[in-house]
């Protein structure tokens, strides 16, 4: 059992608390079979202060604190949050069926949440039930020894009752005969606006073969197929209209469904070049279907349900090595994306999703570590990124050739760690380069440098004491900066980085 709470007094409307309880049980049978079961419960209360506009972010940079008010956020809905209860069950059985190893797994998840957001208060009751049936055995194929894995999987995600309510308490302002919501005053529910039910069902199968081609070279190849279907129906009496800034008459009864066939093949090679040095190469293709929430957002924005599944083809080569006191890793990748699902806002401010035609993502990742003395390690990680739209038009703009927003040219981290007897310590610093705030590439955020974290710990017998200091130098920066376009107009928003945070933790092990 654990409990965590934080007032986050540097930011208004940002309190958080959670309680977690988990039970685990294992049983070994006489035939060497084993049954493992886990049951956990989580209750979480999270206030969501939302992003800051330019005025609010400037105040944060000056004072280190934020206000949760319409003039600082650019939104009338300043009482957002997520308050949820989750019950999770997971059970796995491990046994032999002749030459096959059989490891069936069943899982279930029940959850509900109270979720005030822009324009509405969502109340949802949901359950997920899933089953995985994997079989594996050692085999020989084309004269090479290996291991075969086959399996079936199924999952159903059903919402028995999803409701959307108006806010009960808010103020309005009238200008030129039009009344808009100026500010919500509480997160109490008002009249019911909408009720819906949804079901998402997935059935799939997979096969993977591992082969030892020669002494130092091995191969993994496989393919997975999934059939995903979802159905949503409901009744909408009222809705929040972004352009009007108020509640208007809803669309009435609605129903929509969609089906997707998803195929994901992959192949990989691993070569043990020298002791402690491994080279690898992977090629895989994957498909990602839109979620029912994304399709629902499109219906609400009047965009229909013509979203396609995105398709990605990834090529990756790399090396891992550990020789004496030196260790490291290098990887280069290329991802070609077709019909990537991207988030957009229309002229009224309503969120919807569309498919980008073609996107190319290239990256290089490097990491290096060295042991200076016994127990003292230093190292660095660096990542270079080049993500661009090759062909993408959304009806208002042509983004072809532009850099994907929130994609810095580089990210990095430095660290030093020491372990001696019962004592341990680690100091790390991270940063990222400049990036475009919008897909139109009209404005850049400069990034940040040296957000440092410090950990000092002591462990002896049953006792474990640890001190964590995040953002050691109390740097003020934006964790994310974005710019959204509404027709000819734009709006900048910022997620401020957390200031210096000190945590002292004690654990006693029985």
C-alpha positions in Angstrom: 0.0 0.0 0.0 1.3 3.5 -0.8 0.0 7.0 -0.7 1.4 10.1 -2.3 0.2 13.7 -2.1 1.5 17.0 -3.4 0.1 20.5 -2.9 2.2 22.0 -5.8 1.8 25.4 -4.2 3.9 27.0 -7.0 0.9 26.6 -9.3 -2.7 27.3 -8.7 -5.2 24.4 -9.1 -2.5 21.7 -9.3 -3.0 19.5 -6.2 -2.5 15.7 -6.6 -3.0 12.7 -4.3 -3.2 9.0 -4.9 -3.7 5.8 -2.9 -2.4 2.5 -4.3 -3.1 -1.0 -2.9 -1.8 -4.2 -4.5 -1.9 -7.9 -3.7 0.2 -10.6 -5.3 -0.2 -14.3 -5.1 1.8 -17.2 -6.6 1.4 -20.9 -6.5 3.7 -23.7 -7.7 2.2 -27.0 -8.7 3.8 -30.4 -8.5 4.2 -30.6 -12.3 6.3 -27.4 -12.2 3.4 -25.3 -13.4 2.9 -21.9 -11.8 0.0 -19.5 -11.3 0.6 -15.8 -10.6 -2.2 -13.4 -9.8 -2.1 -9.7 -9.1 -4.9 -7.5 -7.9 -4.5 -3.7 -7.5 -6.6 -0.7 -6.7 -5.8 2.9 -7.3 -7.7 6.1 -6.4 -6.2 9.3 -7.9 -7.3 12.9 -7.6 -5.6 15.2 -10.0 -6.3 18.9 -10.7 -5.3 20.0 -14.2 -4.4 23.7 -14.4 -4.0 23.7 -18.2 -1.6 25.5 -20.3 -0.6 29.2 -19.9 -0.9 31.9 -22.5 1.8 34.4 -23.2 0.7 36.6 -20.3 0.6 33.7 -17.8 4.0 32.4 -19.0 5.6 35.8 -18.6 4.3 36.0 -15.0 5.7 32.6 -14.3 9.1 33.5 -15.7 9.1 36.6 -13.5 7.8 35.1 -10.2 8.2 31.4 -10.5 4.5 30.9 -9.8 1.4 30.7 -12.0 -2.2 31.8 -11.8 -5.2 29.7 -12.9 -7.4 32.4 -14.3 -8.8 33.2 -17.8 -6.4 36.1 -18.4 -3.4 33.8 -17.6 -4.6 30.7 -19.4 -6.8 32.1 -22.2 -9.6 29.7 -21.3 -12.8 30.2 -19.3 -12.6 26.6 -18.1 -10.2 26.8 -15.1 -11.5 23.9 -13.0 -10.3 21.0 -15.1 -9.3 17.7 -13.4 -9.4 14.0 -13.4 -10.6 12.0 -10.4 -10.6 8.3 -11.0 -10.9 4.8 -9.4 -9.2 1.8 -11.0 -9.4 -1.9 -10.2 -6.9 -4.1 -12.1 -6.7 -7.9 -12.2 -4.0 -9.8 -13.9 -3.5 -13.6 -13.8 -0.9 -15.7 -15.7 -0.5 -19.5 -15.8 2.8 -21.2 -16.9 2.8 -24.9 -17.8 4.1 -27.5 -20.3 2.0 -29.1 -23.0 4.3 -31.7 -24.5 7.1 -29.9 -26.3 5.2 -26.5 -25.9 5.5 -24.0 -23.2 2.0 -22.5 -22.6 1.6 -19.2 -20.8 -2.0 -18.0 -21.0 -2.8 -14.6 -19.4 -6.1 -13.0 -18.6 -6.6 -9.4 -17.4 -9.4 -7.1 -16.5 -9.6 -3.4 -15.7 -12.6 -1.6 -14.2 -12.4 2.2 -13.9 -14.5 5.3 -13.5 -13.6 8.9 -13.7 -15.0 12.4 -13.1 -13.3 14.6 -15.7 -14.1 18.3 -16.1 -12.6 19.6 -19.3 -13.2 22.5 -21.8 -17.0 22.9 -22.3 -18.2 19.8 -20.3 -17.8 17.6 -17.3 -17.3 13.9 -18.4 -18.4 11.1 -16.2 -17.4 7.7 -17.4 -17.6 4.0 -16.4 -15.5 1.6 -18.3 -14.2 -2.0 -18.3 -11.5 -3.8 -20.3 -11.3 -7.6 -20.5 -8.4 -9.3 -22.4 -6.9 -12.7 -23.0 -3.5 -13.7 -24.4 -2.7 -17.3 -25.4 1.0 -17.7 -26.3 2.7 -21.0 -27.1 6.4 -21.4 -27.6 8.8 -24.3 -28.3 12.3 -24.9 -29.4 12.6 -26.1 -33.0 14.8 -26.5 -36.0 14.1 -24.7 -39.3 16.2 -25.1 -42.5 18.9 -26.8 -40.4 19.1 -24.0 -37.9 18.1 -24.2 -34.2 15.7 -21.7 -32.9 12.5 -21.0 -31.0 8.9 -20.5 -32.3 6.3 -18.4 -30.6 2.6 -18.4 -31.8 -0.4 -16.9 -30.1 -3.9 -15.5 -30.2 -5.1 -12.4 -28.4 -8.4 -10.7 -27.8 -9.6 -7.6 -25.9 -12.8 -5.7 -25.4 -13.1 -2.2 -24.1 -16.6 -1.2 -23.2 -18.1 1.9 -21.8 -21.5 1.1 -20.2 -22.4 4.7 -19.5 -20.6 7.8 -20.5 -22.2 11.1 -19.6 -21.4 14.8 -20.4 -22.7 17.5 -18.1 -22.8 21.3 -18.4 -20.9 23.2 -15.7 -23.3 24.3 -12.9 -21.5 27.5 -11.8 -20.1 30.0 -14.3 -20.2 33.7 -15.2 -21.0 35.1 -18.6 -20.3 38.2 -20.6 -22.4 39.7 -23.4 -21.0 41.6 -26.4 -22.9 42.8 -29.4 -25.9 40.7 -28.4 -23.9 37.4 -28.0 -23.4 35.8 -24.6 -20.2 33.8 -23.9 -19.0 31.9 -20.8 -16.4 34.1 -19.1 -15.3 31.8 -16.3 -16.4 28.6 -14.6 -16.5 29.0 -10.8 -16.6 25.3 -9.7 -16.5 21.8 -11.1 -20.0 20.9 -9.9 -22.2 19.2 -12.5 -25.1 21.0 -14.1 -27.8 19.6 -16.5 -27.0 16.5 -18.5 -26.0 17.3 -22.1 -25.1 13.9 -23.6 -25.2 10.2 -22.9 -23.4 7.5 -24.9 -22.2 3.9 -25.0 -19.2 2.5 -26.8 -17.6 -0.9 -27.5 -14.1 -1.5 -28.9 -13.2 -5.1 -29.8 -9.8 -6.5 -31.0 -9.0 -10.0 -32.1 -5.5 -10.9 -33.3 -2.9 -13.5 -33.9 0.9 -13.5 -34.1 3.9 -15.7 -35.0 7.6 -15.1 -34.3 10.6 -17.3 -35.2 14.0 -17.0 -33.6 16.9 -18.7 -35.5 20.6 -19.1 -34.7 21.9 -18.8 -38.3 25.6 -19.2 -37.4 27.6 -19.0 -34.1 27.5 -15.2 -33.9 24.5 -14.3 -36.1 20.9 -14.7 -35.1 17.6 -13.6 -36.6 14.1 -12.8 -35.4 11.2 -12.6 -37.8 7.5 -12.4 -37.2 4.1 -10.9 -38.2 1.0 -9.9 -36.3 -2.5 -9.3 -37.5 -5.3 -7.5 -35.6 -8.9 -6.8 -36.4 -10.2 -3.8 -34.5 -13.8 -2.7 -34.5 -15.6 -0.1 -32.5 -19.2 1.1 -32.2 -20.4 4.3 -30.6 -24.0 5.4 -30.0 -25.6 8.1 -28.0 -28.0 11.0 -27.6 -26.8 14.6 -27.5 -29.3 17.2 -26.1 -26.9 20.1 -25.9 -23.2 20.7 -26.7 -20.6 23.4 -26.1 -20.0 25.5 -29.2 -16.4 26.8 -29.4 -17.3 29.6 -31.8 -20.3 30.8 -29.7 -18.5 30.2 -26.4 -21.6 28.9 -24.9 -24.0 25.9 -24.9 -26.2 25.3 -27.9 -28.7 22.7 -29.1 -27.1 19.3 -29.7 -27.1 16.9 -32.7 -29.7 14.5 -31.2 -29.3 10.8 -31.7 -26.1 9.5 -33.3 -24.3 6.3 -34.1 -21.1 5.4 -35.9 -18.8 2.4 -36.2 -15.5 1.6 -37.9 -13.4 -1.5 -38.7 -9.6 -1.6 -39.2 -7.4 -4.5 -40.4 -3.8 -4.0 -39.0 -0.8 -6.0 -40.2 2.6 -5.6 -38.6 5.6 -7.7 -39.9 9.1 -7.4 -38.6 12.6 -8.9 -39.0 15.8 -8.3 -37.1 19.4 -9.5 -37.1 21.9 -9.6 -34.2 25.6 -10.1 -34.8 28.1 -10.7 -31.9 31.1 -9.1 -33.6 33.5 -9.4 -30.7 33.2 -10.2 -27.0 31.2 -7.4 -25.5 30.3 -5.8 -28.9 26.9 -6.5 -30.6 25.7 -5.1 -33.9 22.0 -5.2 -34.9 19.6 -4.2 -37.7 15.8 -4.2 -37.6 13.1 -3.5 -40.1 9.4 -3.4 -39.0 6.1 -2.2 -40.3 3.3 -1.2 -38.0 -0.2 0.2 -38.2 -2.1 2.3 -35.7 -5.8 2.8 -35.8 -7.5 5.9 -34.6 -9.1 5.7 -31.2 -12.9 6.0 -30.6 -12.2 9.3 -28.8 -10.4 10.7 -31.9 -13.3 9.6 -34.1 -15.8 11.0 -31.6 -14.0 14.4 -31.6 -14.2 14.5 -35.4 -18.0 13.9 -35.3 -18.4 16.6 -32.7 -16.4 19.0 -34.9 -18.5 18.0 -38.0 -15.5 16.3 -39.7 -17.0 12.8 -40.2 -15.3 9.5 -39.5 -13.0 9.2 -42.5 -9.8 8.8 -40.4 -7.4 6.2 -41.8 -5.1 4.0 -39.8 -1.5 5.3 -39.9 1.2 3.1 -41.3 4.9 3.3 -40.3 7.9 1.6 -41.7 11.0 1.7 -39.5 14.6 0.9 -40.3 17.2 0.8 -37.5 20.8 -0.1 -37.2 23.0 0.1 -34.1 25.7 -1.2 -31.9 26.0 -2.0 -28.1 29.4 -2.5 -26.4 30.9 -3.0 -23.0 34.7 -3.3 -22.8 36.3 -3.0 -19.5 35.3 0.3 -17.9 33.8 1.7 -21.1 30.2 1.0 -22.3 27.9 2.6 -24.8 25.3 2.4 -27.5 24.7 3.9 -30.9 21.5 3.7 -33.0 20.4 5.4 -36.2 16.8 5.1 -37.5 14.5 6.1 -40.3 10.7 6.1 -40.0 8.5 6.6 -43.0 4.9 7.4 -41.9 1.8 7.4 -44.1 -1.4 8.9 -42.9 -0.1 9.9 -39.4 -2.9 11.0 -37.2 -2.3 14.6 -36.1 -4.3 16.9 -33.9 -5.8 20.1 -35.3 -8.1 23.0 -34.2 -10.7 24.7 -36.5 -11.4 28.4 -36.7 -13.9 28.1 -33.7 -11.3 26.3 -31.5 -12.9 22.8 -31.7 -10.3 20.0 -31.7 -10.4 17.4 -34.5 -7.9 14.9 -36.1 -6.7 14.4 -39.6 -4.3 12.3 -41.5 -1.0 13.8 -42.6 0.0 12.4 -46.1 3.6 11.4 -45.6 6.1 12.1 -42.8 9.8 11.2 -42.5 11.5 10.9 -39.1 15.2 10.5 -38.9 17.2 10.2 -35.7 20.6 9.4 -34.2 21.1 8.3 -30.6 24.4 8.0 -28.8 25.3 7.1 -25.2 28.6 6.6 -23.5 29.6 5.7 -20.0 32.8 5.2 -18.2 33.8 3.9 -14.7 36.5 6.3 -13.4 36.9 4.6 -10.0 35.3 1.8 -8.1 31.7 2.9 -7.7 32.0 6.2 -9.7 30.4 6.3 -13.1 30.0 9.2 -15.5 28.3 9.3 -18.9 26.3 11.2 -21.5 23.4 10.6 -23.8 22.7 12.6 -27.0 19.9 12.4 -29.5 19.7 14.2 -32.9 16.3 14.5 -34.6 15.0 15.5 -38.0 11.3 15.0 -38.4 9.6 16.6 -41.5 6.3 16.4 -43.4 7.0 15.3 -46.9 3.4 15.7 -48.1 0.7 17.2 -45.9 -2.1 19.6 -46.6 -5.1 20.2 -44.3 -7.2 22.4 -46.5 -5.8 25.7 -45.0 -2.1 25.3 -45.3 0.6 23.3 -47.1 3.1 21.9 -44.5 5.1 19.9 -47.0 8.8 20.3 -46.2 8.2 21.7 -42.8 9.6 20.4 -39.5 7.1 18.6 -37.2 6.3 20.9 -34.3 7.9 20.2 -30.9 10.8 18.4 -32.5 14.2 19.8 -31.3 17.3 19.3 -33.3 18.9 17.7 -30.3 18.3 16.4 -26.8 21.0 15.6 -24.3 21.8 14.4 -20.7 24.9 14.2 -18.6 25.2 12.2 -15.4 27.6 11.1 -12.6 26.8 8.4 -10.1 28.6 7.0 -7.1 28.0 3.9 -4.9 30.1 3.1 -1.9 29.0 0.9 0.9 25.6 1.9 2.1 25.8 5.3 0.3 24.7 6.1 -3.2 24.4 9.4 -5.1 23.6 10.6 -8.6 23.7 14.0 -10.3 22.2 14.5 -13.8 21.5 17.4 -16.1 19.4 17.5 -19.3 18.4 19.9 -22.0 16.9 20.3 -25.4 17.5 22.5 -28.4 15.2 25.0 -30.1 12.0 23.7 -31.8 9.1 25.0 -33.9 6.0 25.7 -31.9 3.6 25.0 -34.8 3.6 23.0 -38.0 3.6 26.1 -40.1 7.1 26.8 -38.7 6.3 30.4 -37.9 7.8 30.6 -34.3 10.5 28.8 -32.4 11.0 28.1 -28.7 14.7 28.3 -27.7 14.7 25.1 -25.6 16.5 24.9 -22.2 19.8 23.8 -20.7 20.9 22.1 -17.5 17.7 21.1 -15.7 19.6 19.2 -13.0 18.4 16.5 -10.6 20.2 15.2 -7.5 19.7 12.0 -5.6 21.5 11.0 -2.3 20.6 7.7 -0.6 21.6 5.5 2.3 20.6 1.8 2.8 21.4 -0.4 5.7 19.7 -3.5 6.7 15.9 -3.0 6.6 16.3 0.8 6.2 16.3 2.8 3.0 16.5 6.6 3.1 16.6 8.7 0.0 16.7 12.5 -0.7 15.6 13.7 -4.2 16.0 17.3 -5.4 14.5 17.9 -8.8 15.4 21.0 -10.8 18.3 21.7 -8.5 19.1 25.1 -9.8 15.4 26.2 -9.9 15.5 26.9 -13.7 12.3 28.4 -15.1 11.5 27.1 -18.5 8.6 25.6 -20.6 8.3 21.9 -20.6 6.3 22.3 -23.8 5.5 25.4 -25.9 3.0 25.3 -28.7 1.1 27.6 -31.1 -2.3 26.8 -32.5 -3.9 28.4 -35.5 -7.6 29.3 -35.6 -8.1 30.4 -39.2 -6.0 33.6 -39.6 -5.5 33.9 -35.8 -3.1 32.1 -33.5 -2.7 31.4 -29.8 0.5 30.4 -28.0 0.4 28.2 -24.9 3.0 26.9 -22.5 3.4 24.1 -20.0 5.7 25.5 -17.3 8.5 23.2 -16.0 8.3 22.3 -12.3 10.5 24.5 -10.1 12.9 23.1 -7.5 11.2 20.1 -5.7 12.6 18.4 -2.6 11.4 15.0 -1.5 12.6 12.8 1.4 11.6 9.2 1.2 12.0 6.4 3.8 11.3 2.7 3.3 11.4 -0.1 5.7 11.6 -3.7 4.4 10.3 -6.5 6.6 
